Amino acid sequence: MAVPKKKTSKSKRNQRNSVWRAKASDAAAKALSLGKSVLTGRAKGFVYPVAEEEEGEE
């Protein structure tokens, strides 16, 4: 199993964690924006199936 040779400094650790958290925040903002555009019907770059009513099942 790989073992680090030296201890990582607190600043390097904190920097790495903040970058990781920022990625999650950006992804959440993009997902929210996409969801809003889909609900309003303005989504152009997102393809999703539209539920069509089936007429023969009554």
Helices and strands as residue ranges (DSSP letters): H 10-40
